[in-house]
């Protein structure tokens, strides 16, 4: 009997050691043989273990990221879920750097402590957003918490800040200052509010979900705003009695 317990202990230690040091590359190759990745998704240079590893290159369609890493928390699996930290390294080849915690369980998705940093112009080009108004500036997007719900969210607390924004009109760049936008969740929709204390008097209020938008946008540039901004606004609309330009977008 004692010998049986010793053998069982040795086998257990061996299996645990095997799982702890299981190469992520081996797991990835095995999984892709049974469930191939979508045609527009490629991964390269997988290193480390299944619990803590790195991905040298990820491509989804035309979008490419390099030097990603992950860390899985095994104890989260005891509750039937999967908790992991994800990060994108700061390097010239990446449009942004970022890190955050993700928890997945059945139809449940939660994101917390997420922070993304980059240049707004570079990120816009990476996302293939039409460059109708060229912009540059330091972008910081943070998510304190997000829980998936119907149609989009159950809860959300997030903030987008862009500092030292400038835009190009003709051949000249003009400084536009700093902007802050907050996101929350109401009735499953994402609510948007903007701090209007900025050079352009930009105020965005409304809500949206994929394929549906209901946003109000107001602009009331200060007197010290660049003259080309005032000139451009006069071409696209008429201000109200207080000098504010207003638009409503519904899709």
N, C-alpha and C positions, 0 to 999 in steps of 0.2 A: 504493500500500500504506500509506504513511504517513497519507494522508488517511483511509483506512478505519479505522485505529487511533484517529485523532482523533474520528471520528464515533462509534465504538464507546464511547470514553471518555465523550463527552458524553451519549450515551444512558444509559450506566451510572450516571453521576452524577445524571442527571435521575430515573431510576427509583428510585435509593436515596433521593434527596431527597423524592420523592413518598411512598415508604413511611414514611420517618421522620416526615413531617408529615401523614400520612393521618388525617383527622379521625375520631375515634371515632364521632361521630354518624352519619356517612355509612356506616361499616361496620355499625353497629347496624341502621340502617334497611334496608340491603341484606340482611343476614342474616335479619332477621325477616320479610322478604318471601318468602324461600325456605323458612325453617323457623320458623314462628310460635311465639312463646312460649306456654307453657301458659296456659290461660284464667285461672288464679288468680295469674299473675305479671305485674306491670307495672313498667316502668322509665320514668323521666322525667328530663329535663334532663341529657343526656349531653354532656360537654364534654371538651376536650383532644384528644390524639391516641390512636391505638390502643395506643401503647406506654406512655403516661402520661396518665391521664385521671381524670375525676371523674363520679360518678353522683349526681344531686341527690336522687333518691328511688327506693327499691326496695320493692315490696310483694309478699309471697308469702302469699296467703290473707289472714288478718287481721293478719299481722305486717308492720310497716313500719319501715324504716331510712332515714335521710337522711344526705346528705353522706358518701358512700363514695368511696374513691379506689383506684387500682391503678397498679402499675408493672410492666411486662413486661420480662424480661431476654432480649433477642434471641439471645444466645449459647447459651442453654439449648435453643433450637430446633434447633441443630446436632446435638444428641444425640437428636433425635426426641421431645423433651419440651417442656414449657412451664413456666417458672419465673416466679413473679410475687409481688409484695408486695401485700397488701390491708390496708386500714385503714378504720375507722369513727370519724368525728370525735366528740369530746366536745361534746355540745350537748343542751339540754333536751329536744328532741324524740326523742332516742335513749335506749333503755333501758340502754345501755352504750357504752363506747368500747373500741376494740381495734385490734390490728395483728398481722400475722404473715406468714410466707412459705409459699407453697404450690407444690409441684412435681407436675405431672401428666404421665404418660407411659403410653399405652395403658391397661392395667388397673392401673397403679401410681398411688398417691396418697400424697404425703408432706406433712406439716405440721411446721414448725419455728419456733422463736422467736415463738410465739403468746402474746399476753397480752390478757386481757379484764378490764375493771374496771367496776363498777357497784354499785348497791344491790340486795341480795338480794330485797327486797320488790318493787321495780320490775321486776326481771328476771322474777320469778315471775309477776307480772301479765301481762307481755308474752308469756310462754310459755303463758298461760292455765292455769296450775297452780292447782287449787282452793285457796282461801285458808282452809284448815281451821285452821291455826295461823299467825296473822299474824306475820310476821318483818320485821325491818329490820336492816341492817348493811352494812359495806363488803366487797364480794366482789372477790377477785382470783383469776382462773383462768389458769394458765400451762401451756403445752405446750412442753417442750424439744424433743421429737421424737415423731412419730407416723408409722408406715408401715402402710398398709392391708394386711390379710391375710385369712385364712380362719379362723373366720367373720367376725372384725372386724379384728384387728390382727396385724401381724408384730412390731412393736416399739412401745413407748409409755413415755414418761416425762412425767408431768404432775402438777400440784399445785393444789389448791383451798384457799384460805384465806379465812375470813370473820372480820372483826374488829368488835368492839363490837356484837355481836349482841344484840338485844332482842326480846321477844315480848309480845304483848298478851293478857292474861287478864282477861276482863271489860272494864272501862274503863281499866285501868292497864297501863302498859308496864313490863316487868321486864328488867333487864340480865342477860345470860347469858355474856358474855365472848367469847373468841376460840376458833376451831376450825380445824384443819388436816387435810386429807384428801389422800392420795397415790394415784396411779393408775399401774399398770404392765400389762404384757401377759404372759400365760402360756397356752400352747396355743391361741392365737387369741382367748382371752377377756380381758376387762378386769378386772384385779384391783384391789380397793379396800382400803385400810388407813387407819385414823384414829389420830392421836395422842390417847390417852385422857387426857392431862393437861389437862383442862378442867373448868369449873365443874360440868357435868352428868355428868362421867365418861363421856361419850359415846364408844363404841368400835364402829366399823363395820368388819367384815371379811367378805370374800367376793368374788364375781365375778359378772359379768353380760355378756350380749350382748342385742341387741334381741329382745324377746319371751321372754327367759329370764333369770331372776334367782335367785341363791342367796346371800343375805346374812344375816349374823348381826348383830344390833344389841343392845348392852348399854348400860344407863344406871345410874349410881350417883352421884346428885347429892351434892355436898359439903354439909356442914352449913350453910354460909353461902349456899347456893342459895336463891332466893326461896321463901318458904313455900308460895305457890300451886302451885309446881312439885311439891313433895313431896305436897301434897294431891291434885293431879291424877293423879300416878302411882299413888297408892293406889286410885284408882277404876278404873284400867285393868289392874291386875295385882298379883300378889304377888311380893315380892322373895325371893331365896334367903337362906341363912343369913348371907351377908356383906353383905346389903342391896342386892344388884344385881338389876335388872330385865332380863330377857333375852327376845328374840324371834328367830324364824327366819322368813325370807321366801323361799319357793320358788315360782317360777312356771314 
